[in-house]
């Protein structure tokens, strides 16, 4: 893939200070930290490394990545490490992608209570899925899954939602057998939707009663009980969006799919098309019209405003494991699941174990060999003062 012509870092370098001046009333130290990290990624300010091709002796200097989880260039290594760990834990069954989202009218309340609201999304999702799965009618089993938080739409608008990936089945309550899902989409989505809606609204009411909700600026009138009740009332009348995608065919498909979701950020550099006259043009996928690729042009400060809406609270964990995949239970219960699946002969032809991924590296532009790092370079090393010979960062 060709390097993108424009990067988010380029936009920050050109308009970052202007963006800060216009939005200082809501920017936090965490926003500024992400902005500075992205601005320096990858530049000599972060140091670098000297790489060499053992085949032909070609050498090149590469700048280091900032590795910030919000940076478009900082997640490649983290994604590969996470996927390699998950590769060893995949069960020989189909996997289902479940999405939990809330009505968009909740966005202002969520935006001013991010940590509380995001934690509630995770907790209510983690309560709803096991509760419905435990009912004997749809499944009657204990399930395991992991969830990842996304907060954006294709247009970078604010829309928090949870993506869950679940093995299509679960452990029987007595742990004696693996229970296969009887539904083509794992669990009935209407039941999931209503359970999720009821639990989420009840949790918000409890948070309000405990004084945990903030109502700054235009939300101040909502601090009154009657106003908040009027705000929440319409959400009881409408269906909340919970949907399941068709099951994956096997572990190799799961890994490929996970790689595009678990460490995704609001926008990748490859979606940026043009930047001129203070206007940014980027691609977005129109899911309402057959996923057609469309273009959107925004002033650079508005683009940066939308981008920084999706900065997570400090040290917030956006990828979590539950059920028999929870960190403290995973090792024992995965072994039990694999044993029960083998005993029941539920292995499918598409569940061959994929080969381990090679370590991240880049190819020699001269002979195509694998470049190897031979020396770390500090930020003040004179060899970093000229542009690197490769766009690849590690």
Buried (B, 14 or more C-beta within 10 A) or exposed (E): EEEBEBBBBBBBBBBBEEBBEBBEEEBEEBBBBBBBBBBBBBBBBBBBBBBBBEEEEBBBBBBBBBBBBBBBBBBBBBBBEBBEEBBEBBBBBBBBBBBBBBBBEBBBBBBBBBEBBBBBBBBBBBBBBBEBBBEEEBBBBBBBBBBBBBBBBBBBBBBBBBBBBBBBBBBBEEEEEBBBBEEEBBBBBEBBBBBBBBBBBEBBBEBBEEEEBBBEEEBEEBBEEEBBEEBBEEBEEEEBBBEBBEBBBBBBBBBEBBBEBBBBBBBBBBBBBEBEEBEBBBBBBEEEEEEEEEEBEBEBBBBBBBBBBBBBEEEBEBBBBBBBBBEEBBEEBBEBBBEBBEEEEBBEEEBEEBEEEEEEBBEBEEEEBBBEEEEEBEBEBEBBEEEBEBBBBB
